[in-house]
Amino acid sequence: MTGSAGGPSTLAVDIGGTGIKATVLDSAGTPVASVLRVATAYPCPPSRLAEQVSALAAELPRADRAGVGFPGLLRSGRVVQVNSLRRATPDGPPDPELVAAWSGCHVGEVLADELGLPVRVANDADVQALASVRGDGLESVLTLGTGLGFSLVQDGALLPHLELSGAPFGDGRDFEGALGDAALRTDGEAAWLASVHRAVDVLRPFVFFDRLYLGGGNARLVDPTSLPADVEVVGNVNGLLGAHLLFRS
């Protein structure tokens, strides 16, 4: 299969702590199939994740390559830290065997072996950023989902990934503890939204962003009219739409 302009098509995969979504994009980045979703399996070592992604791919049109968003910190393609997938249950403590299985795992190689396709993998917030930014100045993306993602982009180019999730938030919790899905359930929507607005205020003098985007599944709860002019909400589908842009270089 090739894209509408004759270029390669991309299997777009967005891996989250709650669910895994996938579709196929043509060479222009336009979806050519419905978005499929399955619940993320727990426990989920690399082999199980690869099986889930492969099962989704089998239900979609054949693609030429795969672009994947991963919910953790990667360096040179290898996992440095991942919060959700290191747990045997969604809200459980880190499992030593899963921590060991994911530490240093080259996710792209695992998925390429399973899919039989060239694969590029980046942090899921970085993939969402590629589809969200305008390409002008220093832009930042904060993803609000099962966990918390963060990305920085300078003039359209991704900067080295910073794992904001474990940074102190200022109320005895880290950013993920204050803004993740567990906090939304525990604190309630009103208190959680107050934390989101506080996060914007905390990030502004730290990042000095020209524009900040709020993405992820829970960003839908944020009233866009309540935000400053340089902050906007973007669709969670951008976590898939950015996948083909991983192959720009």
MIMI-120842 format. One record per residue: x negated, y negated, z negated of N, C-alpha, C in turn. Coordinates in steps of 0.05 Angstrom, whole numbers, padded with zeros to 5 digits, always signed. Example, Ala and Ser with C-alpha at 12.3 -4.5 7.8 and 13.67 -1.06 7.14 Angstrom:
BEGIN
-00264+00114-00156-00246+00090-00156-00264+00066-00156-00257+00045-00142-00273+00021-00143-00258-00001-00157
//
This chain:
BEGIN
-00017+00024+00000+00000+00000+00000-00017-00025+00000-00010-00045+00015-00024-00070+00015-00005-00093+00011-00016-00116+00004+00001-00139-00002+00013-00151+00023+00032-00170+00018+00046-00182+00040+00028-00196+00060+00005-00206+00051-00013-00220+00068-00035-00201+00078-00031-00175+00075-00050-00156+00084-00073-00150+00065-00073-00163+00042-00093-00158+00022-00085-00135+00003-00102-00130-00017-00097-00108-00035-00074-00114-00054-00060-00093-00062-00039-00094-00082-00051-00087-00109-00039-00096-00130-00050-00092-00157-00029-00080-00176-00037-00058-00188-00021-00047-00211-00027-00066-00234-00006-00080-00244-00010-00099-00266+00001-00085-00292-00016-00084-00312-00009-00071-00337-00014-00089-00361+00006-00092-00378+00003-00108-00402+00007-00090-00426-00015-00085-00440-00015-00067-00463-00010-00083-00488+00010-00076-00503+00016-00090-00528+00018-00070-00551+00018-00080-00575+00020-00063-00598+00047-00050-00601+00068-00061-00588+00095-00050-00589+00102-00036-00564+00095-00047-00541+00102-00035-00515+00081-00039-00494+00083-00022-00473+00065-00024-00450+00083-00029-00426+00077-00051-00411+00092-00058-00388+00075-00056-00363+00088-00051-00340+00073-00048-00315+00091-00055-00292+00079-00066-00271+00092-00070-00245+00070-00070-00224+00077-00075-00199+00058-00077-00177+00061-00104-00165+00038-00118-00160+00038-00144-00148+00026-00142-00120+00037-00158-00101+00024-00159-00075-00001-00176-00076-00013-00181-00053-00039-00195-00053-00036-00224-00061-00011-00235-00060-00007-00262-00069+00001-00264-00098+00003-00241-00112+00011-00240-00140+00041-00239-00144+00056-00233-00124+00085-00231-00126+00093-00202-00133+00110-00198-00153+00119-00170-00159+00134-00158-00136+00128-00133-00130+00142-00118-00109+00158-00095-00121+00159-00093-00147+00174-00072-00161+00184-00082-00188+00203-00069-00199+00214-00077-00225+00192-00072-00246+00194-00087-00268+00176-00084-00291+00186-00060-00307+00168-00041-00311+00174-00017-00327+00162-00021-00355+00174-00009-00375+00164-00011-00402+00168+00014-00417+00148+00022-00433+00150+00044-00452+00140+00034-00479+00150+00046-00500+00139+00040-00527+00111+00050-00530+00094+00034-00542+00066+00043-00546+00066+00067-00566+00053+00088-00558+00052+00112-00575+00034+00108-00600+00042+00120-00622+00025+00120-00646+00024+00148-00657+00000+00157-00663-00026+00144-00659-00033+00143-00629-00051+00124-00622-00056+00119-00594-00086+00117-00589-00101+00140-00588-00129+00139-00581-00131+00133-00551-00155+00127-00541-00158+00120-00512-00145+00140-00493-00148+00166-00498-00136+00185-00479-00106+00183-00478-00093+00178-00501-00064+00176-00501-00055+00151-00487-00070+00129-00491-00063+00104-00477-00065+00108-00446-00086+00121-00438-00090+00126-00409-00067+00143-00398-00058+00162-00413-00035+00179-00404-00010+00162-00401-00005+00144-00420+00019+00127-00418+00018+00109-00394-00006+00097-00389-00009+00079-00366-00005+00095-00340-00017+00118-00339-00015+00135-00315+00014+00143-00310+00029+00149-00331+00058+00157-00328+00074+00133-00316+00068+00109-00326+00082+00085-00314+00074+00082-00285+00049+00084-00279+00039+00080-00252+00052+00100-00233+00057+00124-00242+00070+00145-00225+00098+00138-00217+00111+00120-00232+00138+00112-00226+00139+00087-00208+00116+00075-00202+00115+00051-00186+00102+00056-00159+00105+00038-00140+00091+00041-00114+00061+00043-00118+00048+00059-00102+00019+00062-00103+00005+00036-00098-00014+00029-00115-00029+00004-00113-00058+00010-00105-00072-00010-00097-00100-00007-00089-00120-00010-00112-00111-00023-00134-00128-00028-00157-00110-00034-00181-00123-00037-00204-00107-00042-00228-00120-00064-00245-00104-00084-00254-00112-00105-00272-00097-00101-00298-00112-00101-00320-00100-00093-00346-00106-00113-00367-00085-00120-00383-00088-00137-00407-00089-00119-00431-00110-00122-00448-00115-00105-00471-00113-00121-00496-00099-00111-00517-00095-00127-00541-00118-00127-00561-00141-00134-00552-00165-00134-00570-00188-00149-00557-00210-00150-00572-00234-00164-00564-00251-00145-00548-00259-00153-00524-00276-00137-00506-00302-00153-00500-00324-00138-00499-00349-00150-00490-00362-00131-00471-00368-00141-00447-00378-00124-00425-00361-00100-00421-00335-00104-00423-00316-00082-00418-00311-00063-00441-00326-00066-00463-00324-00048-00486-00309-00061-00509-00295-00044-00524-00279-00054-00546-00296-00061-00570-00294-00085-00579-00308-00094-00603-00288-00092-00627-00263-00100-00622-00243-00100-00643-00216-00098-00631-00199-00082-00642-00171-00080-00634-00154-00075-00659-00134-00091-00664-00118-00089-00688-00098-00067-00687-00080-00069-00667-00057-00051-00667-00064-00021-00662-00081-00016-00642-00086+00011-00633-00104+00027-00652-00115+00013-00672-00132+00027-00692-00115+00039-00715-00089+00035-00713-00071+00045-00734-00057+00070-00725-00052+00088-00744-00038+00113-00737-00008+00108-00736+00002+00087-00749+00030+00078-00748+00029+00048-00743+00051+00037-00732+00050+00009-00724+00043-00011-00746+00052-00006-00771+00047-00024-00793+00028-00012-00813+00015+00010-00806-00003+00023-00825-00030+00011-00827-00047+00021-00845-00074+00011-00847-00092+00022-00825-00115+00010-00821-00134+00022-00801-00140+00051-00807-00139+00067-00786-00146+00095-00788-00175+00100-00780-00191+00111-00797-00220+00114-00791-00225+00128-00764-00210+00149-00758-00215+00163-00733-00208+00146-00709-00186+00131-00711-00179+00113-00688-00198+00090-00686-00208+00079-00708-00228+00058-00707-00252+00068-00692-00261+00092-00699-00285+00104-00686-00279+00109-00656-00255+00118-00650-00249+00125-00622-00248+00100-00604-00239+00078-00615-00237+00053-00599-00263+00037-00599-00278+00039-00620-00303+00023-00622-00322+00030-00599-00329+00010-00583-00347+00015-00561-00334+00028-00536-00308+00034-00537-00295+00047-00515-00295+00028-00491-00302+00039-00467-00301+00024-00443-00273+00029-00431-00254+00011-00436-00227+00016-00429-00223+00019-00399-00237+00002-00384-00235+00003-00355-00243+00030-00343-00264+00042-00354-00273+00068-00344-00254+00090-00351-00243+00089-00375-00223+00109-00383-00199+00108-00365-00189+00084-00360-00165+00081-00343-00171+00087-00313-00195+00079-00304-00202+00085-00276-00203+00115-00271-00214+00130-00291-00215+00159-00288-00187+00171-00287-00169+00160-00303-00142+00171-00304-00126+00163-00279-00129+00138-00270-00112+00128-00248-00124+00133-00220-00150+00137-00219-00163+00140-00193-00164+00114-00177-00165+00092-00191-00166+00065-00179-00188+00048-00191-00198+00028-00176-00215+00008-00189-00199-00007-00210-00210-00011-00233-00196-00024-00255-00212-00047-00267-00199-00069-00272-00211-00091-00287-00193-00096-00312-00206-00099-00334-00192-00103-00360-00202-00128-00373-00183-00143-00385-00190-00167-00401-00171-00168-00424-00178-00184-00444-00160-00189-00466-00133-00198-00455-00111-00189-00468-00084-00195-00457-00078-00225-00457-00088-00240-00476-00084-00269-00476-00099-00282-00453-00122-00271-00446-00138-00281-00423-00123-00276-00397-00110-00253-00394-00095-00247-00370-00071-00266-00368-00058-00270-00390-00035-00289-00390-00045-00317-00383-00068-00325-00393-00079-00351-00388-00083-00356-00358-00094-00336-00345-00099-00339-00316-00075-00346-00300-00051-00336-00309-00027-00342-00294-00012-00366-00305-00022-00378-00327-00008-00400-00340-00021-00427-00336-00047-00428-00334-00061-00454-00335-00058-00469-00308-00063-00495-00310-00062-00512-00286-00089-00515-00273-00110-00507-00287-00137-00509-00276-00150-00535-00279-00141-00552-00298-00151-00579-00301-00158-00584-00330-00184-00586-00337-00192-00592-00364-00193-00567-00381-00194-00572-00407-00195-00549-00427-00167-00542-00434-00159-00518-00427-00132-00508-00432-00134-00484-00450-00114-00481-00467-00114-00459-00487-00088-00445-00487-00088-00419-00491-00064-00403-00493-00063-00389-00519-00040-00391-00533-00035-00377-00558-00012-00358-00553-00017-00332-00555+00005-00312-00550+00016-00302-00576+00042-00302-00578+00057-00295-00602+00073-00270-00596+00062-00247-00606+00075-00222-00601+00073-00204-00625+00067-00178-00621+00062-00160-00643+00040-00171-00660+00019-00180-00647-00003-00193-00661-00005-00222-00651-00030-00231-00650-00035-00259-00642-00058-00260-00623-00055-00273-00600-00076-00274-00580-00084-00303-00575-00108-00307-00565-00118-00334-00560-00137-00334-00537-00135-00354-00520-00153-00356-00497-00160-00385-00491-00184-00389-00480-00194-00415-00472-00202-00415-00443-00194-00435-00428-00199-00437-00400-00209-00465-00393-00232-00467-00380-00243-00493-00372-00241-00496-00342-00225-00515-00332-00222-00520-00304-00216-00494-00288-00199-00478-00300-00189-00453-00287-00206-00429-00291-00229-00432-00304-00247-00409-00309-00246-00400-00338-00243-00374-00343-00242-00364-00370-00268-00369-00385-00266-00378-00409-00290-00381-00427-00292-00356-00444-00315-00351-00457-00318-00327-00474-00295-00326-00494-00286-00301-00497-00262-00297-00514-00268-00300-00544-00251-00315-00558-00253-00318-00586-00229-00303-00599-00235-00287-00619-00214-00272-00633-00203-00288-00656-00183-00305-00650-00172-00323-00670-00155-00308-00691-00146-00284-00685-00127-00270-00703-00137-00268-00731-00163-00264-00735-00173-00260-00762-00183-00285-00776-00180-00309-00763-00189-00334-00774-00170-00343-00796-00180-00355-00817-00163-00364-00839-00142-00384-00829-00117-00381-00838-00096-00399-00830-00092-00421-00850-00100-00416-00875-00099-00437-00895-00078-00432-00917-00063-00410-00916-00044-00404-00937-00049-00377-00949-00074-00369-00948-00081-00342-00958-00079-00320-00938-00070-00327-00913-00067-00308-00892-00085-00316-00868-00090-00297-00851-00104-00304-00826-00082-00312-00805-00091-00320-00781-00072-00328-00761-00053-00306-00753-00062-00282-00750-00044-00260-00743-00024-00255-00766-00034-00256-00791-00016-00252-00813+00006-00272-00815+00000-00297-00806+00020-00318-00807+00038-00320-00783+00028-00311-00759+00042-00315-00734+00050-00289-00720+00041-00266-00730+00048-00241-00717+00077-00233-00722+00085-00211-00710+00113-00202-00711+00120-00194-00740+00101-00184-00755+00107-00176-00783+00115-00201-00799+00101-00224-00794+00108-00248-00808+00135-00259-00800+00142-00256-00775+00169-00264-00766+00191-00248-00780+00186-00222-00784+00206-00206-00798+00207-00212-00828+00184-00217-00840+00182-00221-00869+00190-00249-00877+00180-00269-00863+00185-00297-00870+00212-00307-00861+00222-00296-00839+00246-00306-00827+00239-00326-00805+00258-00330-00786+00252-00345-00763+00244-00374-00769+00259-00387-00787+00254-00416-00793+00226-00420-00804+00218-00403-00823+00191-00406-00835+00170-00399-00815+00175-00379-00798+00156-00371-00778+00152-00393-00757+00173-00406-00749+00171-00428-00730+00155-00452-00742+00159-00456-00768+00143-00477-00782+00113-00470-00780+00107-00444-00783+00079-00435-00781+00068-00439-00752+00085-00435-00732+00076-00440-00705+00069-00469-00701+00086-00487-00710+00080-00516-00708+00055-00523-00724+00051-00510-00746+00027-00516-00762+00003-00506-00747+00005-00483-00734-00018-00473-00718-00026-00493-00697-00007-00505-00683-00013-00525-00663-00029-00548-00676-00021-00557-00700-00034-00579-00713-00062-00570-00722-00065-00545-00730-00092-00535-00739-00111-00533-00715-00101-00524-00692-00118-00520-00669-00127-00546-00656-00110-00566-00657-00115-00590-00642-00143-00602-00649-00149-00607-00675-00175-00619-00681-00198-00599-00680-00192-00573-00677-00212-00553-00675-00220-00547-00646-00200-00546-00629-00205-00539-00600-00207-00564-00583-00192-00586-00590-00190-00610-00574-00181-00602-00545-00160-00586-00544-00149-00577-00518-00136-00601-00504-00137-00599-00477-00122-00618-00461-00093-00609-00458-00089-00583-00459-00062-00572-00458-00062-00545-00472-00041-00539-00486-00038-00514-00501-00012-00500-00491-00014-00475-00486+00009-00459-00477+00016-00438-00498+00041-00435-00504+00051-00414-00522+00064-00392-00506+00052-00368-00507+00063-00346-00492+00068-00322-00510+00072-00299-00498+00079-00275-00514+00109-00273-00518+00117-00249-00526+00146-00243-00528+00161-00261-00548+00148-00269-00569+00162-00285-00589+00162-00315-00584+00147-00323-00563+00147-00352-00556+00175-00361-00547+00192-00342-00539+00219-00349-00531+00235-00362-00554+00226-00358-00579+00241-00369-00602+00234-00398-00606+00213-00408-00593+00204-00435-00597+00220-00454-00579+00232-00475-00591+00246-00495-00576+00226-00513-00561+00225-00512-00535+00206-00529-00520+00208-00558-00526+00233-00568-00533+00236-00596-00538+00225-00605-00565+00217-00585-00582+00206-00591-00608+00176-00594-00607+00164-00590-00584+00135-00590-00581+00124-00617-00571+00099-00623-00578+00086-00647-00567+00084-00644-00536+00079-00667-00523+00079-00668-00494+00057-00650-00482+00036-00645-00497+00014-00629-00486+00015-00600-00494+00038-00591-00503+00043-00563-00511+00068-00553-00497+00067-00529-00484+00090-00519-00471+00092-00489-00474+00117-00479-00471+00122-00450-00472+00121-00438-00444+00107-00415-00441+00106-00402-00415+00118-00374-00418+00126-00363-00396+00140-00337-00396+00121-00314-00403+00132-00294-00417+00116-00271-00424+00108-00254-00400+00122-00257-00378+00115-00242-00354+00088-00250-00343+00078-00274-00352+00051-00282-00343+00029-00263-00351+00035-00247-00372+00016-00226-00380+00013-00205-00359+00031-00203-00340+00029-00185-00317+00020-00200-00293+00030-00224-00289+00025-00239-00264-00004-00247-00261-00019-00248-00284-00047-00256-00282-00065-00233-00275-00054-00209-00273-00071-00185-00269-00088-00186-00243-00075-00195-00221-00090-00195-00195-00112-00216-00196-00110-00236-00213-00130-00257-00215-00156-00248-00228-00155-00224-00241-00180-00213-00252-00199-00205-00230-00189-00203-00205-00206-00195-00183-00216-00218-00166-00213-00243-00177-00222-00266-00161-00252-00266-00158-00267-00255-00177-00296-00256-00175-00308-00228-00181
//
